[in-house]
């Protein structure tokens, strides 16, 4: 079986677990932490893996992705521009018409309450659009 076919049949949550373990530095625990916050904020969230291994969290559409780079864990909200962000968590991709992102660097501490509210707002936006 080719690698693409194998990836499509594997459990996305297990693939994300493996990705977190494979990182081997601060990015693994950071990605695991935000993943736990996402699952806590929305117990009905569905985990997927797309675009060559990028973790994706969905509920009536994509909530956010969890990309890892050498110096950052980037959480990209596809509809982030439509979300209120009073805590100013969004610190990247601010110029776009739709997306917004949160870049987390080594040693950063995320405002868990504000992040949870942002996840819930993204879910509310997705579910409101899916009803229309």
N, CA, C and O atoms as a GROMACS GRO file, in nm:
protein
  528
    1UNK      N    1   0.085  -0.118   0.000
    1UNK     CA    2   0.000   0.000   0.000
    1UNK      C    3   0.089   0.124   0.000
    1UNK      O    4   0.187   0.130   0.075
    2UNK      N    5   0.056   0.222  -0.084
    2UNK     CA    6   0.139   0.342  -0.086
    2UNK      C    7   0.111   0.426   0.038
    2UNK      O    8   0.010   0.407   0.106
    3UNK      N    9   0.202   0.520   0.066
    3UNK     CA   10   0.194   0.600   0.188
    3UNK      C   11   0.066   0.685   0.191
    3UNK      O   12   0.006   0.700   0.298
    4UNK      N   13   0.025   0.739   0.078
    4UNK     CA   14  -0.096   0.820   0.072
    4UNK      C   15  -0.218   0.739   0.112
    4UNK      O   16  -0.301   0.786   0.190
    5UNK      N   17  -0.231   0.619   0.060
    5UNK     CA   18  -0.345   0.534   0.094
    5UNK      C   19  -0.342   0.496   0.241
    5UNK      O   20  -0.446   0.491   0.306
    6UNK      N   21  -0.224   0.469   0.295
    6UNK     CA   22  -0.212   0.432   0.436
    6UNK      C   23  -0.255   0.548   0.525
    6UNK      O   24  -0.325   0.528   0.624
    7UNK      N   25  -0.213   0.670   0.491
    7UNK     CA   26  -0.247   0.787   0.571
    7UNK      C   27  -0.397   0.809   0.574
    7UNK      O   28  -0.452   0.846   0.678
    8UNK      N   29  -0.465   0.788   0.463
    8UNK     CA   30  -0.609   0.811   0.457
    8UNK      C   31  -0.687   0.713   0.544
    8UNK      O   32  -0.798   0.744   0.586
    9UNK      N   33  -0.632   0.596   0.572
    9UNK     CA   34  -0.703   0.497   0.651
    9UNK      C   35  -0.667   0.502   0.799
    9UNK      O   36  -0.736   0.442   0.881
   10UNK      N   37  -0.560   0.572   0.835
   10UNK     CA   38  -0.521   0.580   0.975
   10UNK      C   39  -0.609   0.677   1.051
   10UNK      O   40  -0.666   0.770   0.994
   11UNK      N   41  -0.620   0.654   1.180
   11UNK     CA   42  -0.696   0.739   1.270
   11UNK      C   43  -0.629   0.877   1.279
   11UNK      O   44  -0.513   0.885   1.317
   12UNK      N   45  -0.701   0.985   1.244
   12UNK     CA   46  -0.640   1.118   1.248
   12UNK      C   47  -0.586   1.156   1.386
   12UNK      O   48  -0.481   1.218   1.396
   13UNK      N   49  -0.657   1.118   1.492
   13UNK     CA   50  -0.609   1.150   1.627
   13UNK      C   51  -0.476   1.080   1.655
   13UNK      O   52  -0.388   1.138   1.718
   14UNK      N   53  -0.462   0.956   1.609
   14UNK     CA   54  -0.336   0.884   1.627
   14UNK      C   55  -0.224   0.949   1.545
   14UNK      O   56  -0.110   0.954   1.590
   15UNK      N   57  -0.257   0.998   1.427
   15UNK     CA   58  -0.157   1.068   1.346
   15UNK      C   59  -0.112   1.197   1.414
   15UNK      O   60   0.006   1.232   1.408
   16UNK      N   61  -0.205   1.267   1.477
   16UNK     CA   62  -0.169   1.389   1.550
   16UNK      C   63  -0.084   1.354   1.671
   16UNK      O   64   0.014   1.423   1.700
   17UNK      N   65  -0.120   1.248   1.743
   17UNK     CA   66  -0.037   1.200   1.854
   17UNK      C   67   0.106   1.175   1.807
   17UNK      O   68   0.202   1.217   1.872
   18UNK      N   69   0.119   1.106   1.695
   18UNK     CA   70   0.251   1.073   1.640
   18UNK      C   71   0.326   1.199   1.600
   18UNK      O   72   0.447   1.209   1.622
   19UNK      N   73   0.256   1.295   1.543
   19UNK     CA   74   0.319   1.422   1.503
   19UNK      C   75   0.373   1.494   1.625
   19UNK      O   76   0.486   1.543   1.624
   20UNK      N   77   0.293   1.500   1.731
   20UNK     CA   78   0.336   1.566   1.854
   20UNK      C   79   0.459   1.497   1.911
   20UNK      O   80   0.555   1.564   1.951
   21UNK      N   81   0.458   1.365   1.915
   21UNK     CA   82   0.572   1.289   1.968
   21UNK      C   83   0.698   1.309   1.884
   21UNK      O   84   0.809   1.316   1.937
   22UNK      N   85   0.680   1.317   1.753
   22UNK     CA   86   0.794   1.328   1.662
   22UNK      C   87   0.862   1.464   1.669
   22UNK      O   88   0.978   1.476   1.629
   23UNK      N   89   0.795   1.565   1.718
   23UNK     CA   90   0.855   1.698   1.720
   23UNK      C   91   0.980   1.704   1.807
   23UNK      O   92   1.080   1.765   1.769
   24UNK      N   93   0.976   1.640   1.924
   24UNK     CA   94   1.095   1.625   2.006
   24UNK      C   95   1.150   1.751   2.071
   24UNK      O   96   1.261   1.748   2.124
   25UNK      N   97   1.078   1.859   2.069
   25UNK     CA   98   1.123   1.981   2.137
   25UNK      C   99   1.000   2.051   2.195
   25UNK      O  100   0.895   1.989   2.210
   26UNK      N  101   1.010   2.177   2.226
   26UNK     CA  102   0.903   2.252   2.291
   26UNK      C  103   0.774   2.256   2.209
   26UNK      O  104   0.665   2.273   2.264
   27UNK      N  105   0.785   2.239   2.076
   27UNK     CA  106   0.667   2.248   1.990
   27UNK      C  107   0.569   2.134   2.017
   27UNK      O  108   0.448   2.154   2.004
   28UNK      N  109   0.616   2.017   2.054
   28UNK     CA  110   0.528   1.904   2.085
   28UNK      C  111   0.436   1.935   2.202
   28UNK      O  112   0.314   1.926   2.188
   29UNK      N  113   0.492   1.972   2.318
   29UNK     CA  114   0.405   2.006   2.430
   29UNK      C  115   0.314   2.126   2.402
   29UNK      O  116   0.201   2.132   2.450
   30UNK      N  117   0.363   2.222   2.323
   30UNK     CA  118   0.279   2.339   2.290
   30UNK      C  119   0.160   2.297   2.204
   30UNK      O  120   0.047   2.337   2.231
   31UNK      N  121   0.186   2.216   2.102
   31UNK     CA  122   0.078   2.168   2.016
   31UNK      C  123  -0.018   2.080   2.096
   31UNK      O  124  -0.140   2.089   2.077
   32UNK      N  125   0.034   1.998   2.184
   32UNK     CA  126  -0.051   1.912   2.268
   32UNK      C  127  -0.138   1.997   2.360
   32UNK      O  128  -0.255   1.965   2.383
   33UNK      N  129  -0.082   2.105   2.412
   33UNK     CA  130  -0.157   2.192   2.503
   33UNK      C  131  -0.273   2.261   2.431
   33UNK      O  132  -0.386   2.261   2.481
   34UNK      N  133  -0.246   2.320   2.314
   34UNK     CA  134  -0.355   2.387   2.243
   34UNK      C  135  -0.458   2.286   2.194
   34UNK      O  136  -0.578   2.316   2.189
   35UNK      N  137  -0.412   2.168   2.157
   35UNK     CA  138  -0.505   2.062   2.117
   35UNK      C  139  -0.600   2.029   2.232
   35UNK      O  140  -0.721   2.017   2.211
   36UNK      N  141  -0.547   2.015   2.353
   36UNK     CA  142  -0.630   1.986   2.470
   36UNK      C  143  -0.729   2.099   2.496
   36UNK      O  144  -0.844   2.074   2.530
   37UNK      N  145  -0.685   2.224   2.479
   37UNK     CA  146  -0.775   2.337   2.498
   37UNK      C  147  -0.888   2.337   2.394
   37UNK      O  148  -1.003   2.367   2.426
   38UNK      N  149  -0.854   2.303   2.270
   38UNK     CA  150  -0.955   2.297   2.164
   38UNK      C  151  -1.059   2.191   2.198
   38UNK      O  152  -1.179   2.215   2.187
   39UNK      N  153  -1.012   2.073   2.239
   39UNK     CA  154  -1.104   1.964   2.271
   39UNK      C  155  -1.188   1.995   2.395
   39UNK      O  156  -1.303   1.953   2.405
   40UNK      N  157  -1.131   2.070   2.487
   40UNK     CA  158  -1.205   2.111   2.606
   40UNK      C  159  -1.310   2.216   2.568
   40UNK      O  160  -1.423   2.212   2.619
   41UNK      N  161  -1.275   2.308   2.481
   41UNK     CA  162  -1.367   2.414   2.441
   41UNK      C  163  -1.483   2.359   2.358
   41UNK      O  164  -1.595   2.408   2.367
   42UNK      N  165  -1.455   2.255   2.278
   42UNK     CA  166  -1.558   2.196   2.193
   42UNK      C  167  -1.545   2.043   2.197
   42UNK      O  168  -1.472   1.986   2.116
   43UNK      N  169  -1.614   1.978   2.288
   43UNK     CA  170  -1.606   1.833   2.298
   43UNK      C  171  -1.650   1.759   2.171
   43UNK      O  172  -1.618   1.642   2.154
   44UNK      N  173  -1.722   1.826   2.082
   44UNK     CA  174  -1.766   1.764   1.957
   44UNK      C  175  -1.669   1.787   1.840
   44UNK      O  176  -1.699   1.751   1.727
   45UNK      N  177  -1.555   1.848   1.868
   45UNK     CA  178  -1.459   1.877   1.762
   45UNK      C  179  -1.413   1.747   1.694
   45UNK      O  180  -1.399   1.643   1.759
   46UNK      N  181  -1.391   1.755   1.564
   46UNK     CA  182  -1.342   1.642   1.487
   46UNK      C  183  -1.199   1.673   1.445
   46UNK      O  184  -1.171   1.779   1.390
   47UNK      N  185  -1.110   1.579   1.471
   47UNK     CA  186  -0.971   1.596   1.431
   47UNK      C  187  -0.948   1.532   1.294
   47UNK      O  188  -0.995   1.421   1.268
   48UNK      N  189  -0.877   1.603   1.211
   48UNK     CA  190  -0.839   1.555   1.079
   48UNK      C  191  -0.690   1.584   1.058
   48UNK      O  192  -0.630   1.662   1.132
   49UNK      N  193  -0.634   1.521   0.959
   49UNK     CA  194  -0.497   1.551   0.918
   49UNK      C  195  -0.503   1.575   0.768
   49UNK      O  196  -0.547   1.488   0.691
   50UNK      N  197  -0.457   1.693   0.726
   50UNK     CA  198  -0.463   1.731   0.585
   50UNK      C  199  -0.330   1.791   0.543
   50UNK      O  200  -0.242   1.816   0.625
   51UNK      N  201  -0.318   1.814   0.416
   51UNK     CA  202  -0.205   1.889   0.361
   51UNK      C  203  -0.070   1.840   0.414
   51UNK      O  204   0.007   1.914   0.476
   52UNK      N  205  -0.044   1.712   0.387
   52UNK     CA  206   0.085   1.652   0.426
   52UNK      C  207   0.111   1.654   0.576
   52UNK      O  208   0.221   1.685   0.620
   53UNK      N  209   0.010   1.621   0.652
   53UNK     CA  210   0.030   1.600   0.795
   53UNK      C  211  -0.009   1.714   0.887
   53UNK      O  212   0.025   1.709   1.006
   54UNK      N  213  -0.078   1.814   0.840
   54UNK     CA  214  -0.118   1.927   0.925
   54UNK      C  215  -0.242   1.890   1.005
   54UNK      O  216  -0.344   1.852   0.947
   55UNK      N  217  -0.235   1.900   1.139
   55UNK     CA  218  -0.354   1.877   1.220
   55UNK      C  219  -0.460   1.984   1.190
   55UNK      O  220  -0.429   2.102   1.177
   56UNK      N  221  -0.585   1.939   1.180
   56UNK     CA  222  -0.697   2.029   1.151
   56UNK      C  223  -0.809   1.994   1.248
   56UNK      O  224  -0.841   1.877   1.269
   57UNK      N  225  -0.869   2.097   1.306
   57UNK     CA  226  -0.983   2.077   1.396
   57UNK      C  227  -1.106   2.136   1.328
   57UNK      O  228  -1.106   2.250   1.283
   58UNK      N  229  -1.212   2.054   1.323
   58UNK     CA  230  -1.334   2.091   1.251
   58UNK      C  231  -1.459   2.074   1.336
   58UNK      O  232  -1.466   1.987   1.424
   59UNK      N  233  -1.555   2.157   1.308
   59UNK     CA  234  -1.692   2.143   1.361
   59UNK      C  235  -1.778   2.226   1.267
   59UNK      O  236  -1.777   2.349   1.272
   60UNK      N  237  -1.853   2.158   1.182
   60UNK     CA  238  -1.935   2.224   1.078
   60UNK      C  239  -1.847   2.309   0.987
   60UNK      O  240  -1.890   2.412   0.936
   61UNK      N  241  -1.725   2.265   0.967
   61UNK     CA  242  -1.625   2.337   0.888
   61UNK      C  243  -1.497   2.348   0.968
   61UNK      O  244  -1.494   2.313   1.086
   62UNK      N  245  -1.393   2.394   0.905
   62UNK     CA  246  -1.264   2.404   0.974
   62UNK      C  247  -1.267   2.517   1.078
   62UNK      O  248  -1.308   2.629   1.049
   63UNK      N  249  -1.223   2.484   1.198
   63UNK     CA  250  -1.206   2.582   1.305
   63UNK      C  251  -1.067   2.643   1.289
   63UNK      O  252  -1.052   2.764   1.272
   64UNK      N  253  -0.965   2.556   1.296
   64UNK     CA  254  -0.828   2.602   1.281
   64UNK      C  255  -0.736   2.487   1.244
   64UNK      O  256  -0.771   2.369   1.256
   65UNK      N  257  -0.617   2.524   1.200
   65UNK     CA  258  -0.513   2.427   1.169
   65UNK      C  259  -0.399   2.447   1.268
   65UNK      O  260  -0.388   2.554   1.329
   66UNK      N  261  -0.315   2.347   1.284
   66UNK     CA  262  -0.202   2.355   1.376
   66UNK      C  263  -0.072   2.322   1.305
   66UNK      O  264  -0.022   2.210   1.313
   67UNK      N  265  -0.016   2.420   1.236
   67UNK     CA  266   0.109   2.398   1.165
   67UNK      C  267   0.228   2.417   1.259
   67UNK      O  268   0.221   2.496   1.353
   68UNK      N  269   0.335   2.345   1.233
   68UNK     CA  270   0.456   2.362   1.312
   68UNK      C  271   0.570   2.404   1.220
   68UNK      O  272   0.592   2.346   1.114
   69UNK      N  273   0.642   2.504   1.264
   69UNK     CA  274   0.759   2.556   1.195
   69UNK      C  275   0.876   2.552   1.290
   69UNK      O  276   0.859   2.523   1.409
   70UNK      N  277   0.993   2.580   1.241
   70UNK     CA  278   1.113   2.569   1.324
   70UNK      C  279   1.103   2.654   1.451
   70UNK      O  280   1.147   2.611   1.558
   71UNK      N  281   1.046   2.773   1.439
   71UNK     CA  282   1.044   2.862   1.555
   71UNK      C  283   0.903   2.894   1.604
   71UNK      O  284   0.887   2.981   1.690
   72UNK      N  285   0.801   2.826   1.552
   72UNK     CA  286   0.664   2.860   1.594
   72UNK      C  287   0.568   2.745   1.573
   72UNK      O  288   0.586   2.660   1.486
   73UNK      N  289   0.465   2.745   1.656
   73UNK     CA  290   0.345   2.666   1.633
   73UNK      C  291   0.241   2.768   1.588
   73UNK      O  292   0.210   2.861   1.662
   74UNK      N  293   0.188   2.751   1.468
   74UNK     CA  294   0.094   2.847   1.409
   74UNK      C  295  -0.046   2.786   1.406
   74UNK      O  296  -0.067   2.680   1.347
   75UNK      N  297  -0.138   2.854   1.470
   75UNK     CA  298  -0.279   2.814   1.467
   75UNK      C  299  -0.351   2.910   1.374
   75UNK      O  300  -0.368   3.028   1.406
   76UNK      N  301  -0.392   2.860   1.259
   76UNK     CA  302  -0.457   2.944   1.159
   76UNK      C  303  -0.607   2.919   1.161
   76UNK      O  304  -0.654   2.807   1.143
   77UNK      N  305  -0.682   3.025   1.184
   77UNK     CA  306  -0.828   3.022   1.185
   77UNK      C  307  -0.873   3.069   1.048
   77UNK      O  308  -0.850   3.184   1.010
   78UNK      N  309  -0.938   2.980   0.973
   78UNK     CA  310  -0.976   3.013   0.836
   78UNK      C  311  -1.073   3.130   0.828
   78UNK      O  312  -1.070   3.206   0.730
   79UNK      N  313  -1.158   3.146   0.928
   79UNK     CA  314  -1.253   3.258   0.930
   79UNK      C  315  -1.220   3.355   1.043
   79UNK      O  316  -1.308   3.420   1.098
   80UNK      N  317  -1.093   3.364   1.077
   80UNK     CA  318  -1.050   3.446   1.190
   80UNK      C  319  -1.083   3.593   1.180
   80UNK      O  320  -1.108   3.657   1.282
   81UNK      N  321  -1.085   3.648   1.059
   81UNK     CA  322  -1.116   3.790   1.043
   81UNK      C  323  -1.259   3.822   1.086
   81UNK      O  324  -1.290   3.937   1.118
   82UNK      N  325  -1.345   3.722   1.088
   82UNK     CA  326  -1.484   3.742   1.127
   82UNK      C  327  -1.506   3.723   1.277
   82UNK      O  328  -1.618   3.737   1.326
   83UNK      N  329  -1.400   3.692   1.350
   83UNK     CA  330  -1.413   3.665   1.493
   83UNK      C  331  -1.367   3.784   1.576
   83UNK      O  332  -1.268   3.849   1.544
   84UNK      N  333  -1.440   3.811   1.683
   84UNK     CA  334  -1.396   3.913   1.778
   84UNK      C  335  -1.276   3.857   1.853
   84UNK      O  336  -1.274   3.740   1.892
   85UNK      N  337  -1.176   3.941   1.874
   85UNK     CA  338  -1.054   3.899   1.943
   85UNK      C  339  -1.013   4.006   2.044
   85UNK      O  340  -0.909   4.071   2.029
   86UNK      N  341  -1.096   4.026   2.148
   86UNK     CA  342  -1.066   4.133   2.244
   86UNK      C  343  -0.934   4.115   2.318
   86UNK      O  344  -0.874   4.213   2.362
   87UNK      N  345  -0.887   3.991   2.334
   87UNK     CA  346  -0.760   3.966   2.403
   87UNK      C  347  -0.641   3.980   2.310
   87UNK      O  348  -0.526   3.969   2.353
   88UNK      N  349  -0.668   4.005   2.182
   88UNK     CA  350  -0.563   4.024   2.081
   88UNK      C  351  -0.468   3.904   2.072
   88UNK      O  352  -0.346   3.918   2.072
   89UNK      N  353  -0.530   3.783   2.066
   89UNK     CA  354  -0.451   3.662   2.049
   89UNK      C  355  -0.394   3.653   1.908
   89UNK      O  356  -0.283   3.604   1.889
   90UNK      N  357  -0.470   3.699   1.809
   90UNK     CA  358  -0.422   3.694   1.672
   90UNK      C  359  -0.301   3.786   1.658
   90UNK      O  360  -0.309   3.906   1.687
   91UNK      N  361  -0.190   3.729   1.613
   91UNK     CA  362  -0.068   3.808   1.598
   91UNK      C  363   0.002   3.782   1.465
   91UNK      O  364   0.117   3.822   1.445
   92UNK      N  365  -0.068   3.714   1.374
   92UNK     CA  366  -0.009   3.680   1.246
   92UNK      C  367  -0.120   3.672   1.140
   92UNK      O  368  -0.236   3.651   1.174
   93UNK      N  369  -0.083   3.690   1.015
   93UNK     CA  370  -0.179   3.686   0.903
   93UNK      C  371  -0.291   3.787   0.925
   93UNK      O  372  -0.407   3.760   0.896
   94UNK      N  373  -0.254   3.903   0.975
   94UNK     CA  374  -0.354   4.005   1.009
   94UNK      C  375  -0.404   4.084   0.889
   94UNK      O  376  -0.506   4.151   0.898
   95UNK      N  377  -0.332   4.077   0.778
   95UNK     CA  378  -0.367   4.158   0.662
   95UNK      C  379  -0.469   4.093   0.570
   95UNK      O  380  -0.522   4.159   0.480
   96UNK      N  381  -0.497   3.966   0.589
   96UNK     CA  382  -0.589   3.895   0.499
   96UNK      C  383  -0.735   3.931   0.522
   96UNK      O  384  -0.771   3.988   0.625
   97UNK      N  385  -0.817   3.896   0.425
   97UNK     CA  386  -0.960   3.923   0.435
   97UNK      C  387  -1.035   3.818   0.515
   97UNK      O  388  -1.145   3.844   0.563
   98UNK      N  389  -0.978   3.699   0.530
   98UNK     CA  390  -1.051   3.591   0.596
   98UNK      C  391  -0.972   3.531   0.713
   98UNK      O  392  -1.024   3.520   0.824
   99UNK      N  393  -0.848   3.493   0.688
   99UNK     CA  394  -0.771   3.420   0.789
   99UNK      C  395  -0.706   3.512   0.892
   99UNK      O  396  -0.678   3.629   0.866
  100UNK      N  397  -0.685   3.453   1.009
  100UNK     CA  398  -0.604   3.514   1.114
  100UNK      C  399  -0.529   3.398   1.180
  100UNK      O  400  -0.576   3.285   1.179
  101UNK      N  401  -0.414   3.428   1.237
  101UNK     CA  402  -0.336   3.322   1.299
  101UNK      C  403  -0.279   3.367   1.432
  101UNK      O  404  -0.265   3.486   1.461
  102UNK      N  405  -0.247   3.266   1.512
  102UNK     CA  406  -0.177   3.287   1.639
  102UNK      C  407  -0.045   3.213   1.626
  102UNK      O  408  -0.042   3.091   1.612
  103UNK      N  409   0.065   3.287   1.630
  103UNK     CA  410   0.198   3.226   1.631
  103UNK      C  411   0.243   3.214   1.776
  103UNK      O  412   0.251   3.313   1.848
  104UNK      N  413   0.272   3.092   1.816
  104UNK     CA  414   0.321   3.064   1.951
  104UNK      C  415   0.468   3.028   1.941
  104UNK      O  416   0.507   2.944   1.860
  105UNK      N  417   0.549   3.090   2.025
  105UNK     CA  418   0.693   3.065   2.025
  105UNK      C  419   0.735   3.001   2.157
  105UNK      O  420   0.659   3.001   2.254
  106UNK      N  421   0.854   2.949   2.158
  106UNK     CA  422   0.905   2.883   2.279
  106UNK      C  423   0.893   2.977   2.398
  106UNK      O  424   0.936   3.093   2.394
  107UNK      N  425   0.833   2.926   2.505
  107UNK     CA  426   0.817   3.004   2.628
  107UNK      C  427   0.688   3.085   2.635
  107UNK      O  428   0.654   3.136   2.741
  108UNK      N  429   0.615   3.097   2.524
  108UNK     CA  430   0.488   3.171   2.526
  108UNK      C  431   0.387   3.100   2.615
  108UNK      O  432   0.385   2.977   2.624
  109UNK      N  433   0.305   3.179   2.680
  109UNK     CA  434   0.195   3.127   2.760
  109UNK      C  435   0.067   3.180   2.699
  109UNK      O  436   0.048   3.302   2.688
  110UNK      N  437  -0.020   3.090   2.660
  110UNK     CA  438  -0.145   3.131   2.595
  110UNK      C  439  -0.250   3.163   2.700
  110UNK      O  440  -0.261   3.095   2.801
  111UNK      N  441  -0.326   3.267   2.674
  111UNK     CA  442  -0.438   3.304   2.760
  111UNK      C  443  -0.548   3.200   2.736
  111UNK      O  444  -0.623   3.210   2.638
  112UNK      N  445  -0.557   3.102   2.824
  112UNK     CA  446  -0.647   2.988   2.803
  112UNK      C  447  -0.793   3.029   2.795
  112UNK      O  448  -0.868   2.976   2.714
  113UNK      N  449  -0.834   3.122   2.878
  113UNK     CA  450  -0.973   3.166   2.878
  113UNK      C  451  -1.007   3.235   2.745
  113UNK      O  452  -1.112   3.208   2.686
  114UNK      N  453  -0.920   3.323   2.698
  114UNK     CA  454  -0.944   3.393   2.572
  114UNK      C  455  -0.937   3.296   2.454
  114UNK      O  456  -1.015   3.307   2.360
  115UNK      N  457  -0.845   3.200   2.460
  115UNK     CA  458  -0.833   3.103   2.352
  115UNK      C  459  -0.957   3.015   2.344
  115UNK      O  460  -1.008   2.988   2.235
  116UNK      N  461  -1.005   2.970   2.459
  116UNK     CA  462  -1.126   2.889   2.464
  116UNK      C  463  -1.245   2.967   2.406
  116UNK      O  464  -1.325   2.911   2.331
  117UNK      N  465  -1.255   3.095   2.440
  117UNK     CA  466  -1.363   3.178   2.387
  117UNK      C  467  -1.350   3.192   2.235
  117UNK      O  468  -1.451   3.192   2.165
  118UNK      N  469  -1.228   3.203   2.185
  118UNK     CA  470  -1.206   3.214   2.041
  118UNK      C  471  -1.247   3.086   1.968
  118UNK      O  472  -1.309   3.092   1.862
  119UNK      N  473  -1.214   2.971   2.026
  119UNK     CA  474  -1.254   2.843   1.966
  119UNK      C  475  -1.406   2.834   1.963
  119UNK      O  476  -1.464   2.795   1.862
  120UNK      N  477  -1.470   2.868   2.072
  120UNK     CA  478  -1.617   2.861   2.079
  120UNK      C  479  -1.682   2.957   1.980
  120UNK      O  480  -1.785   2.926   1.921
  121UNK      N  481  -1.622   3.074   1.963
  121UNK     CA  482  -1.674   3.170   1.866
  121UNK      C  483  -1.660   3.117   1.723
  121UNK      O  484  -1.748   3.136   1.640
  122UNK      N  485  -1.549   3.050   1.694
  122UNK     CA  486  -1.528   2.992   1.561
  122UNK      C  487  -1.630   2.881   1.534
  122UNK      O  488  -1.682   2.870   1.424
  123UNK      N  489  -1.658   2.801   1.635
  123UNK     CA  490  -1.759   2.696   1.621
  123UNK      C  491  -1.896   2.758   1.598
  123UNK      O  492  -1.970   2.713   1.511
  124UNK      N  493  -1.929   2.861   1.675
  124UNK     CA  494  -2.058   2.929   1.660
  124UNK      C  495  -2.072   2.987   1.519
  124UNK      O  496  -2.179   2.978   1.459
  125UNK      N  497  -1.966   3.046   1.467
  125UNK     CA  498  -1.968   3.101   1.332
  125UNK      C  499  -1.991   2.990   1.229
  125UNK      O  500  -2.072   3.005   1.137
  126UNK      N  501  -1.919   2.878   1.245
  126UNK     CA  502  -1.936   2.766   1.152
  126UNK      C  503  -2.077   2.709   1.158
  126UNK      O  504  -2.138   2.683   1.054
  127UNK      N  505  -2.129   2.690   1.276
  127UNK     CA  506  -2.262   2.629   1.288
  127UNK      C  507  -2.371   2.724   1.243
  127UNK      O  508  -2.472   2.680   1.189
  128UNK      N  509  -2.353   2.854   1.263
  128UNK     CA  510  -2.452   2.951   1.215
  128UNK      C  511  -2.456   2.951   1.063
  128UNK      O  512  -2.563   2.958   1.004
  129UNK      N  513  -2.341   2.943   0.998
  129UNK     CA  514  -2.335   2.942   0.852
  129UNK      C  515  -2.388   2.812   0.795
  129UNK      O  516  -2.444   2.811   0.685
  130UNK      N  517  -2.372   2.701   0.868
  130UNK     CA  518  -2.419   2.573   0.816
  130UNK      C  519  -2.571   2.561   0.825
  130UNK      O  520  -2.630   2.477   0.757
  131UNK      N  521  -2.634   2.642   0.907
  131UNK     CA  522  -2.780   2.639   0.922
  131UNK      C  523  -2.850   2.722   0.815
  131UNK      O  524  -2.969   2.703   0.790
  132UNK      N  525  -2.778   2.812   0.752
  132UNK     CA  526  -2.842   2.900   0.653
  132UNK      C  527  -2.842   2.839   0.516
  132UNK      O  528  -2.892   2.900   0.421
   0.00000   0.00000   0.00000
